[in-house]
Structure formats: C-alpha cells, structure tokens
Amino acid sequence: MVHEDIVDRTGFTQKQVWKILSGESNLTISTLEALAKALEVHPRELLDFHFELPKNSPTRKERRTKS
C-alpha cells in the first residue's frame, strides 16, 4: 500500500499522512482508528512495538528513607 492509498481510505491530506508516517505528528485515538481501518488491521497491531522504559530516579520518599 502506498501513501496515496492511505490518503484515499482515510480522507487525510497527503501532508497529514506524511507527517503521521514520518513521526512528525502525534496521533489521536481517532487518527489511529482511521489508519487501522485503512490498513485493515486491528489498532493494537499499530501499537505493537518494543521500546525500553528508562528507570526513573528514586522518589523523594525513597531518597529520605535511604538517608
């Protein structure tokens, strides 16, 4: 499927599709739903990717109890 197909199936502009696919635009739930329908996949398939969660620094309470 090419960008033009996504444009036709979603009603988004070419620029909107390019920004979404290039990561320059944040998705809304309704945008995610429209893309999933256009691609004929469940939205969870578009969100199924691996990424590392950074470890947060200790909370204030945790820092106080260590002192």
Sequence and secondary structure as in RCSB ss.txt:
>XXXX:A:sequence
MVHEDIVDRTGFTQKQVWKILSGESNLTISTLEALAKALEVHPRELLDFHFELPKNSPTRKERRTKS
>XXXX:A:secstr
  HHHHHHHH   HHHHHHHHTT S   HHHHHHHHHHHTS HHHHS            HHHHHHH 
